[in-house]
Amino acid sequence: MPSATADWRSLIASDYGKHWGVQSIEDWNRVPIVDYADLLPWIGRPPTKHCPLTPEPIVFYEKTSGTRGLPKWIPYTRSLRRSFNHAFCVWAHDLICHGPKFHTGKLYFCISPQFYGAANQPDAVGLANDSQYLDRGLQWMLRPFWIALPTAWRSVEEFKWQLALALLQAEELEIISIWSPSFLTVMLEFIQTHRHDLRRSLKLSAQRDRWLQSSPTPWHQMWSNLKLISCWDSAMAADSAQGLRSQFPTVFVQGKGLLATEAPITIPLLPAKGYVPLVDQVFFEFEAEDGAVQLLQDVQVGKLYNLIVSQLGGLYRYRLGDRVRVTHLYQATPCLEFAGRGKDTSDLVGEKLHADFVETVLQQLQLQATFQTLVPTTQPCRYMLLLDRATASADTIAQQLDRLLQQSPHYRHARLLEQLAPPQVVISPQIPHWFVAQELASGKTWGDIKHSQLQCQVTDLSTLYHLIEGC
């Protein structure tokens, strides 16, 4: 049963709790485990000041991309917002006490840009930028140290140009806090490509000007004061994070842990050498592979679990869609590492493509193929559609595929920022044979092989190319 962190008294007072007959903490198991779709009748059509999920007033609704391509609106109360503020403060305190010795405090803080135009208007609800997860007092304290940029832009190129100028002028930069490590990689490539034009727009010292002219640019010298890069470094982001460690060998690249739009889940603590769950803000339940639901104190080190959370904004027993692995114990508390999205979701850089959405997209393409599957690949990060046959050309199908996938807001955002390259299409009658060979090589039997239209693990296609070239 939950502790007070699940805000069970608010659950009792809410219309949602009354509907399920919750009168005390003993009635916890009356509340069903739900997905977002189950809560749609309760959330209604935002924005509204009141939500049946909680008696607390709604401050705003934050939009996030649903794994099936449709947007989700997450209600935020003051209590939920304080949870994010609390997570930031604990993380910052740990870094100050145990991390690098900061001097200037100059930081670039994970601002998610919004792009507007005829077909892409910003939403009228939600946060203007990611810094607003913090309360106003903390924002005020940190504002002198931020690299501040507008939040809405006419184009991606305009945003990249202004951010590049701001970063290059920030000689005292000590902290970069981003989400996907590929975002910083894209920005470094942009600076490298446009370095001559950027130089003409800047007044840099002679030494920094020489560094900027160099190819490749010595980034660790351009920002010699840089001490911390905070970014995702688990699951599919692991390789990209390792790339940043190679480019910035003297910088501490720290994984963010797991933060979702719905709630802060874990934070990295240096003494813990891992990611510690925020047990005073979120109540955790864990769904094992056999469907059994366990509490935090019952999970086993090394095991994978689907995460179920109850938070302070009115979401109770909410299936988050993320999987975590229990890595070790810190002072008797299990540490949780993000192990990826659910088995039906692919997520290279935050695009969160769900199998149901991909199936709908492939139906819209009206392909004549008998075998079709979308696979994520890296170097560069992109999706490749594998077909055994087709009547249209690969380039034509790829363009249509990209347009349809951009119905998902997070996929579109990743494509706009060039964190994802355009999709490609490979057409060959050998593809079904390659797929079966791959599955058998992984240890599956013929009876276990199931063809999915979305592969959720990064796929090495080198053996497929060799097979096609040999035919």
N, C-alpha and C positions, 0 to 999 in steps of 0.2 A: 504493500500500500504506500501511497505517496507521503512525503513529508510536507511541511508547510510551503516548501519551494514550489510545489505544483499549484499553489493558490487554490486549494480545494474549497476554502470558504467562499471564494468568488464563484466557483463552480456551483455550489449549493444555491447561491443567490441568483444565478443566471437562469434564463428561460431554458437554456440547453440542459443544465443540470436538473431542473424540475421535470423536463420532458423524460429524462431517464430515471427519475425517481431517486435522485441522490439527496439524501438527508443528512448523511454524516460520512466521515472518511471510510467507514466500514462498507459503504456502498460503491466503492471505487470500481469494482469489476462490473458494475452495471453499465458503465460507460464503454461503448464499443471502440475498438481500434479502427481508425478511419483514414481515408485518403482525402485529398482536397475536394475531389468530386462529391464525396459524401457530405461535405460541409457547405456546398453551394446553396442549398435551400436556406441555410442559416446565415450565411454571409450576405446573401442578397446582392443588390446592385450598388456598389460603392460609387460616390462617397456618401456615407450616412454617419451621423454622430453616435448612433447607438447600434449595437449588434447583439443579437440574442445569445451569443457565445459568452458574453461577459457583462456584468453590471457596470463596469468601469467605462467611462466615455472613450470613444475612439478619437485619437488625435489625428490620424491620417491612415490611409491604406497604401501600402507599398506594392507596386506591381513587380512581378517576377515572371519569368518565362516558365510555363508548365512543361513538364517533360513530354507531353503529347503535342506540344507546339502551341497550345492555347495559353493565354496569360492567366496568372493567378493574382488575386488581390488579397494581401495579407493584412488583417486589421492590426494596428499598433495602438496600444494604450501607453500611458505614461510609465506604467510598471515595466512593460516590455522594453521600452526605450531605455529605461534605467539599467536593464539587464545588459544591453550592449555597452552602455557607458561603464558599467561595473567591469565587464570583461576587458575593455581597453585599459582601465586604470590598473587592474591586476597585472596585465601584460607589461605596461609601461613601468610599473614599480619593480617588477622582476628584472627587467632590462637595466634599470638604473642601479639596482643592487648587485646584480650578478653578470651583467653584460659588458659590452665595450664602454670605455670611458668617453662619454660624449662631452663636447666643449661648446660648439656653436649651437647645437640643437636644430639646425636648419634641416627641414624635411620636405619631401614631396609625398603627399598623403593621398593615396588611392581615390582619385576622383573619377567617377564613371561619366564620360562625356555623353551628352545628348546631342543628336543632330536633327536639325529641323529643315523643312522645305515643303514643297507641295505634297509629297507623298509620305512625309515622316515628321509629323508634328509631335513635340513633347507632350507628355500627359500632364493634366492639370492637377493631379493628386500625387501624393508620395513626396519623397525627399528630393530636394534640388540637387544634392550631391551627397557622397558617402560620409563626409565629415559631419553631416547633420544627425548621424546616429548618436553623436555625443551631445551632452546637454550644453546649453548656451554658455554657462560659466566656463566649462572646459574648452569650448571653442574659442572663447575670448582669450583664455590664457595661452592657447597654442597659436593663435592667429599671427603673431609677429614672427613665428618660426616657419610658417607654411610658405611653400611656393604656390601663390594663389593665382588661379586662372578662372575665367568665366566657365559656366557649366553647360551652356548651350552654344552650338556652333552651326554655321551655315554648311560646312563641309568637313570631311575627315582631314583633307589636306591642310585646311586652315588650322584645325586643332593641332595636328602634328607639328606644323611650322611654329606656332606660338609656344607649344610645350618645349620644342627643341631649343628655341631662343631662351626660354626661362631656365632650362636645365643647364645650358652652356654658360649662362651668366652666374649660376649658383656655385661659385668656386668653393664656398664653405659648406656645401651640401654634405650632411652626415648620414641621413636616413632616407631610404626609398621604400615606401610601403605601397605595394601593388597587389593585384589579385593573381592573375596568371603570369608566370615568368616570361611567357612569350610576348607579352605586351612590351616589356622593357627591351627584349631582343628586337622587336619591330621598330621601336624608337631609335635604337642604336643604328640599325640599318638605314633608317631614314636620315639620321644625322650624317652618316658616312656618305650616302648618296648625294646629299644636298650641301655638303660641307663648304663648297666654294661660295655658294649663294648665301649661306648662313654667315660666313666670315664677313661678307660685305655689309651685313646688317648688324654686326656686332663690333664692339670695341673691347677686344680681348688683350691681355698682356702678350708680349712678344713670344714668350714661351708657350702659352696656351694656344696662341695662334699657330705656332709651328706644330704642336701636337694635333690640332684639328686638321691641318693640311696632310698629315701623315695617313698612309693607307697600308695596313689597318690603323685606326686611331688607337693610341694607348689609353683606353678608358680609365684604367686604374690611376693614371697620372692626371688625366683631365679632372677627376674628382678624387684627389689625393686624400681628402678629409673623410671620404665615404667610409662608414664603419658598419652599416647594417642595411641589408636588403631583406625585407619581409615579403614573402610571397608563398603561393602554394608550392609544395615540394613533394606531394604524395601522389600515388596512383599515376595517372597519365601525365602529370606535371613534373614527375621526377626527373626525366631526361632534360627538360628545359631548365629546371633549377640547377642541375649539375652543370649545364652549359654556362650559366651565370657565375657559378663558382670558379669555372676555368677562366672566364674573362676578368673576374675580380678576385684574384687569389688571396688578397689580404683582407677581404670584406667578409663579415659574418652573414651568410645567407641563411635565414631562419624560416622554417615552415610556419605557416599561419595557423595550423590546426584546422578546425572545421567551424566555419561560420556560415549559417544559412540565412536567407531572408526571414525565415520563420523564427530563428532564435540563434544566439551564440551557443555553440556546443562544447568545444574544447579550446584551450589556449596552451601555447607552449610555455613551459616553465623550465628554466635552465637547470635548477637542482634536480628536477624530475627526469631530465634527459628524455622527455617525451611530451605528450599532449594530455593535459589533465582536464577531465570534464568539469563543467561549472555546476557543481552539485547544489550550490546555494541559490541558483537561478532557474534551473531546469530539472525536471524529474525525468529520469531515463528508464526506459524499458528496452529489452533486446530480444529480437525474434531470431531464434536459431534456424538452421536449415530445415529441421524437422517441424517447424511451425511453433515450437514451444516458446513461450514468452517468459523471460527471466529478468530479475532485478540486477542492479549494478553489482551488488555483493556476491551474486551467484555466477557471474560470467567467468569463463576460463581463459587463461593466457594462451594465445595462439589461435583462438577460434574467431571465425567471422560471424557477424551478426547484422541484421537489418535494424536500423535505429528507429525507435518510437519515442517521441518526446511529448511532454506536457509543459507549457511555458506560461508566462504571465500576461499573455495577450488574449487568452481565450481558446487556444488550441489545446485540446486534451486528447491524449493517447493518439497522437497524430503520426502517421507513418511518413517519415521524412523523405524516404526514397534513397537514402545514403546507406552504405555499408561501412562498418568499422571493424578493425582487427584489434583485439586486446593484446598489447605488446608486452607489458610488464606491470608490476605494482609499484606505486610510489606512496609510501606511508599508508599502506593497506588499501589505497585507492587504485582501481584499474586505470591504466593509461590507454587511450583509444587513438588509433591511427586511421585516418580516412583511407578506405580501400577501394573507393570508386562508387559510382552510382549503382542502382539496382541492376539485376541481370539483364533487364530489357532496355538499358539506357547507355548510350555512348557519350563520352564527355572528354574531348581532347583539351579544350581551352576554356570551358565554361558554356559550351553551346547546348549541352543537354538534349541530345536527340533521342526520342523514345521510339521503340519499335512500332507502336501503333501509329505514330505520326509518319514515320518512314513508309509504312505500308500504305497509308493514304496517299502520300506523295507518289509512290510508284504506281498506284492505281491511276492517278491523274495523268501520268506520263503515257498510259495506254501502250505499254511495250508489248511486243509479240514474243518476247523471250519466254522460254520454259524454265530457265534458271536465272535468277536475279538476286543479288545481294550487295548491300552497301557496307564497305569496310573502312575503318579509320586507319590512316597511315601517318607516319611522321617523316620529317626531313624532305619537304616541308610538311607541316600538319595540314591534312586535307582528307576529303572522303573520295573513295573510288567506287564506282558502280561497276560490278562485274556481271556481264551478260553472256549467255551462250550464243545468242543471235539477236539481230535487230534489223529493221528495215530502214531506219534513219541512220545518219552518220553519227560517229561517237561525239564529235564536236557539237552537233545540234542537240543531242540528248543531254550532254553535259550542261549546256546553257539553260535548257529547260529545267533540268534538275536543280541547278543553283537558284533559279528564280523561285521554284516551288519550296525549296528548303528555307528560303528567306522569309517564308510565312512565319517561321519561328523567330521571335524577337531576339533571343540570345544568339542564334546562328547568324542572323543578319548583322548583329553588332560585331561578332567576331570576324565576319567577312569585311565589314566596313573598315575595321581597324587593321585588316590584313593579318590577323592572327591565324586565320584559316585561308589557305590558297584555294582558288576555284576548284571545284570537283572535276575529276576526270572519269572517263568511261573506257573500259576495256571490253572488247567483244571478241570472243573466241569459243569455238565448240569444245575446246580442251578444258574450259573452266570447271565444269561439273566434275571431271575426273581429278583435277587438281584439288578441289575442295574435299572430295572423299579421301584422297591420299593424305591431306593435311589432318583430317579428323582421325583417321586410322593411326597416323604417326603419333598423335597426342595420347593414344592409349584407348580410344573408344572402340567399341565393337560395332559391327554393321547395324545391329539393332538399336544402338544408341545414337546413331547419326541422324540429326534433325536439321534440315535446312531452314535457316532464319534469314529474313530479308534485311536484317541489320546485325552485323557482327559487332560486339561491344568491347572487344579487346583489340589493341593495335596489331595490325596484320603485316607480316613481312611478305611482300609479293615477289621477291627475287626468284623464288623457285617457279612461280607462275610464268614470269617472263622467260626463264630458261626453257620451260616446257613449250611455250608458244613459239619461241625462236627455233626450237628443234623440230617443229612440225612443218 
